[in-house]
């Protein structure tokens, strides 16, 4: 982790640079697999599962008895923890429900919005040794609250043709309606086109490797919506003399263990804090199992010492971090200055892990500077808001002349006529 | 407009088909212009303005005196109409402001969301004979309410190097901060990279021809957000015996005049209504100036007679129209059945023109079936919602064990450690 003292604004662009991921050009591979699955359906899906995951799957859909087996396999301790987290996530996403407000903009002209669930959505959960059941909670819970009718989960099978029990437990707990043992590009293609076994969805959520990311982008080109543009995970901590350097070190490390391409940034107003945090990182790192990943991530990482915390916050807004921890004096009073961030953790006891798992906030967040123009996943991600309007006969008489003048000025005579014909009939009637 | 009697569900996919627009492959052109502008900045922008718009522009930015001249040129009648519309649009979008709700998910664990404006946004307004000042209102008003600091408008200059006065009037009225005489691919490229004169933006809004659409898609690939995927405009009217066939005809025609690729669909429960509406279309069409456009649009259009209105609504949800007019008995009581639509107009006096111009709702809406998975433009389109959380020392003690168990089960030891280190210190302190 390289330290920079009082970096000038000219340097900020460079300091806000994420590690450039040399994206392999996967477009041809993605297109070939999509074309094959569009043409040959589930047969092609199974062919790719055999090829990529090394296992032959007869029925992609997870059966009720497989789910029951999975439930039996998860420890009571983990079940309880998942349930506590699920309750908090439910509470927070329930609080995002909007009550429609009908307003009368002109006498007799009523306008309002109502939310409707996206009917059918897909949730992709990556495979691998660590079962990302927490992501199941973060996506299936708001989908269920929104009222999505079909919540389709896809996750690659292991060598024995199974999905990790904790994932299946979380899925059945949170209202996933169908679960399929399929991963990678073939999962995204199946959700895009629909096949005999796996239905077509309108929006795809969830993380994945570069193949899944490329496939989601391609699905978006074909008309599906996706949750967020992808990028490696990142954390920026702003710390002053009131921070606990050991806590800060533990937070930076928790982000660094996600992957070698993760980035952590320490922003502070004191060199001494950098020294203390760096030394705490060294000692804590020693006992972590993912040491080489952490070290790789720390190579992309930086400590920035600014003249004061307000300048540090300015840099943070410029960087637009996915996660932002404020370990500074009177932190909550400073949040009004935060312009760009995915999720903000306030004070010394609000570690990022809390939001990753159990506090209630969503952990699917904008990375790579996208916090400047995107929100993280929330209840909003699973609904559309439809506008409604009702004009009474008085309403069209009040507003009609305005519409006629504007339509005429835009040379849209039929638009004008739709009003005139109504006004005329009302005059004559 | 071809009529279909009781079309079976197997036919629905075909009947919901939009006109296939054979998109020219513009990617190479777009990429070449983007590369040139990224490298050569405003000089390249001006070169393309000269080439495509046939006019040499010295300063792209519209000056204060140009704006003053424009204001003087707009008729008082149109100014007043625009002001009435702007007030309604302001009221409706103000009503979309969210008041943050802080909730305590676990004792000592507080979570909430706050909105922040996207700092810098671009608004693209097409050129041509008809000045689309209404779109300026629909985009600049919510941007101003959101608090966007820089609201950048680009619109192509005419042969004399000017933007239509009504566009400039609407822009200055609604809080646009900078206006530039630049259109087409070069405008989108300038907004994507920023140049000496035109600043870089984070999100681009607004309609455009196939060049602008392709350029917006390319900008999205480069990390910018865009408002909505593009497609030709469309209207579906559901009408029963309570409708006024002349009103319905006028609404269908108002949509049809937008372009030859527009589509209008009449859904009803009676052949007689089709006959009446068709005959009203014939007589109203005769006096419209855009007759050939209307006729071309009507070729892509359909009248569908279903056994009853509920089946018609089901088809409408399947089609997912951009605009939906309900000219049916007790229309407002039926809106709970509407699942997919951009904007809904209730009853015989709620013509689409009202929402296009002045009722208050936004007219930037999802086309081409995107109403299944996208909302129209609203205040939300100009903000991000950041999640905040604060755990007290009691909060981390209450929730910490849950996080530790989950992190361990996902094999993320550093995530667990960020909690453990805090719990330990609290025990010892």
Interface residues (C-beta under 8 A of the other chain):
Chain A: X77 X78 X80 X81 X82 X84 X85 X87 X88 X91 X92 X95 X96 X98 X101 X103 X105 X106 X109 X111 X113 X114 X116 X118 X119 X129 X130 X131 X132 X133 X134 X166 X202 X203 X223 X224 X225 X229 X244 X246 X247 X250 X251 X253 X254 X256 X257 X258 X284 X288 X289 X290 X294 X332 X335 X338 X339 X340 X341 X342 X343 X344 X345 X346 X347 X348 X349 X350 X351 X352 X353 X354 X355 X356 X357 X358 X359 X360 X361 X362 X366 X368 X369 X370 X371 X372 X373 X374 X375 X376 X378 X380 X383 X384 X385 X386 X387 X388 X389 X390 X391 X392 X393 X395 X396 X399 X401 X402 X403 X405 X406 X407 X409 X410 X411 X412 X413 X414 X415 X416 X417 X418 X419 X421 X422 X425
Chain B: X77 X78 X80 X81 X82 X84 X85 X87 X88 X91 X92 X95 X96 X98 X101 X103 X105 X106 X109 X111 X113 X114 X116 X118 X119 X129 X130 X131 X132 X133 X134 X166 X202 X203 X223 X224 X225 X229 X244 X246 X247 X250 X251 X253 X254 X256 X257 X258 X284 X288 X289 X290 X294 X332 X335 X338 X339 X340 X341 X342 X343 X344 X345 X346 X347 X348 X349 X350 X351 X352 X353 X354 X355 X356 X357 X358 X359 X360 X361 X362 X366 X368 X369 X370 X371 X372 X373 X374 X375 X376 X378 X380 X383 X384 X385 X386 X387 X388 X389 X390 X391 X392 X393 X395 X396 X399 X401 X402 X403 X405 X406 X407 X409 X410 X411 X412 X413 X414 X415 X416 X417 X418 X419 X421 X422 X425
